Amino acid sequence: MNLKAAREKMVRDQIEARGVRDPRVLAAMRGVPRHLFVGETLVERAYDDTPLPIGDQQTISQPYIVALMVEALELTGVERVLEIGTGSGYEAAVLAELCSELYSIERIPKLAKRAIALLDSLAYRNVQVRVGDGSAGWSEAAPFAAVIMSAAARQIPRPLVEQLGDGGRLVLPMGEENAQTLVRLRKKQGGLQEDCLGECRFVKLIGAYGWEEPERRH
């Protein structure tokens, strides 16, 4: 399988064809080797138009959705960005190509450890990953020009809004398990301007702004 050709086809047919136009985003999607972020048994499906499992009931998002969300952040290359849900590390790698500093939070230690090792092996030196509750943000690194969340929330996590600088963008999926909308919130003079980016389906955010921890359910 020609993985480079498959990646080019992914960008052309799945991403550009659906309206993603930012040349920097397209270049990042062409450059990051998505097949390294999936398990060995899924390498041949790495550039398919679909999310894929990465273990621990988590997924690597559909390539188009990654590109759409990243484009919505409107990055120019000088920003400090916060990512909620490191997962495989793929989106973090794409973001690292497009911003000056990336802070990424993952709640599952095993996934965080794997992502850190892979990002280090690919020489992404502008990324910091830690384990924790993403909905609480990373206050000591705030303010952020942009925040991106890869888990569906029932409510807007207020700490993330508070950690946005003026004019900052927060892109996240919101809604219930089977009915979610991808939205962009722009912070202006303390208020929020909302844009709808379309329907989506993500894993659920665990915690105060999403769902309870699984072990607490009865």
N, C-alpha and C positions, 0 to 999 in steps of 0.2 A: 504494500500500500504506500503510495506517495503522500506522505503526511503534509508536506508543504503545499502540494496541489490541492489536497482536501481542505486545507486552511484557507487558501485563496478562494476556492469555490464557496466555502462557508460565508466569507465576507461578501462576495459578489451576490450570491443567490439568497442568502438568509438575512443579510444586514443592510447592504446598500439597496437591494430591491425593495425593502420595506421602509425606506426613507431616512435612514441614518446617514447624515451628510458631513459631519465634522471630520475633516481629513486627519486630524490627530487621533481621534478615536478609531477610525478605520485602520490607520497605521498600527496602532497598538494591538488591535484585534488580529491583524495580519502577522504581527511579530511575536506574540506570546504563544508558546507551544502548548495548547490546551491538552494535548494527549498526555503530557507529563503530570497533569493534575487529576487524572482518573486512574483507576486500577488497571493492572496489566491486561485483564480479561476484557476491558472496555475500550482499549486503545483504538480499535477499528471503528468504534462508534463515537469517538471523541469530537468529531466535527459534524455530527448529526444535528438536526434541528430539534433538539429535545434536551430537557434536563436529564442528568444521570445520577445514580446513587453513588455516594462516597463513603457509606457506612454510618452507623449510629443514627439511622433514620434521617439522614441529611442528604442534600443533593448539591451538585454543581449546576448552576442555573443554565437554562437555554441560552445559547450564544447571543441571539437577538436581544433578549431581555437584558443581558449584561451590557451590551452596546447601547441600548436605549436608555437605561438608567444612568450610565456613565456620561453619555452625551448630555443628558438633562442637567448634570452638575455644572456644565458650562466652564470647564477647566481650561486655563491658559498656560499652566506650567509652573506657576509661582505659589500655588495654594497649599495650605495645610488642610488635610482631609481626614475625616474620621469614618471608618467602615465598621458597621455592626454586623457580625457574622462572617468571620474569616473563612470558615468552611475549608474547602480544598486549598485556598490561597490563590485561585485563578483570577478572581476579580481584583484581588489585592495586587497581583502582578500587572494587570491592565491599568489600574489606577496609578501604580508606581511609575509607569511610563508617562503619566500625564500630569503629575503634581510634584511639588518639591518635597513634601513630607506626608507620609501616610501612617496613621495610627489605626490599628485594627484589633477588634475585641472578639474573642471566641469563647463560648461558655463551656465547650467540651474539650478537656485537656488533651485528649489523644489527637483530635483534629488540629488543635493549635500547634502541638509539637511537630506534627507531620508538615503542616504548612510552613512553619518557621524553617525547618530543614530544607524544604524545597526552594523557598524564596532565597535562602542563603546560598544554595547551590547555584542559583541563577544570577547571583550577584546583585540582588536588589538591596542596596544599602540605605535607602530612604524609607524603609518600612520598619515599624515596630509593632509586634504582636504580643498581646497578653491575654490571659484567661480571666474572665469575669462576666458580670452582668452588663451586657451591652446597652441596655436601656438607661443605665446610669451614666453612660458616656465616659469621657476621659478628661475630667475637669482640669487637671494640672497642665494639659496641653492646649486647652481652649484659649482663645476662641478659634473656631474652625470656619473656613470659607465654605465648606461643603461637608455634608454628612450623608452617607448612603447606608441603607439598612436592608439586609437580605433575609428578613423574616417578617411575617405579617403581624401587624399590631391591631389591637381593637381600639386603642386610643393613641393619640400623639404623645410620645414620651417627652414630657416637659423638660427633663434635664438636657435632652438633645437640642431642643429649641433654645434653651438658656445658654448653651455652649456655642451657638452659632453667632458669628459676627453679623453686624448690620449688612444687609444685602446677601447674606449667606443662603444657600440652598440645601434643603433636606428632602431627599428622595426616598420614598418608602412605600411598601404595599400596606393597605389597610383594609379591614373587613373581617368577615368570618372565614372559617376554614374553606368553604366552597364558594364564596362570593367575595372576591377581593378586587380592589382598584389600586393601580399604581398612581401615586400622586407626587407632585413636587410642591413643596412649601417654601416660599421665599420670605425671608424675614426683612420687614421694612418698618423702621421707626417703632419697633416693639410689637408690631402686628404681623400677621401672616397672610400672604397672598397664595391661593391654592390653584394649581393647574392639574387637570386630570390627564394622565398619559395612557389610559386604557386599562382593560381587564388583565388580570394576572392570577397566578396561583403559586404561593410560596409556603414553605414550612412555617409553623406557628412560632411567634415570639413567646418565649417562656418568661414569666415574671409579671410584675405589677401592671404593665400596659398591654399584656397579651393574655396568656393562659397560665394557670398555676403550674408549678413544678409537678411532673408526672407522679412523683412519689407521694405527693400530698393529696392526691385524688382518692376518693372513697367510693 
